[in-house]
Amino acid sequence: MELFEISVSYKNENHHFEVRDYMQHDGVQCKFELYKQGIFVASFEPGSHKHLHICKNAGVEEDELLDLVAEQIESYNI
């Protein structure tokens, strides 16, 4: 598992997240887990054309913000 942090600007606010990348993704567990201040927010897995989609959503953040986070993670070409 690899950890990294990302920040996304949404509605004039900066949101900081910790991303856990499970590099040995086996289809049982989602590839990326997202946390904000230690609280689970959502997880993502690769879909068609390597675009991430939400695997699990805790309902803590708005879907539009989660879409921006997914785009940010995708930009790292992981």
Secondary structure, 3 states (H helix, E strand, C coil): CEEEEEEEEECCEEEEEEEEECCCCCCCCCCEEEEECCEEEEEEEECHHHCEEEEEECCCCCHHHHHHHHHHHHHCCC
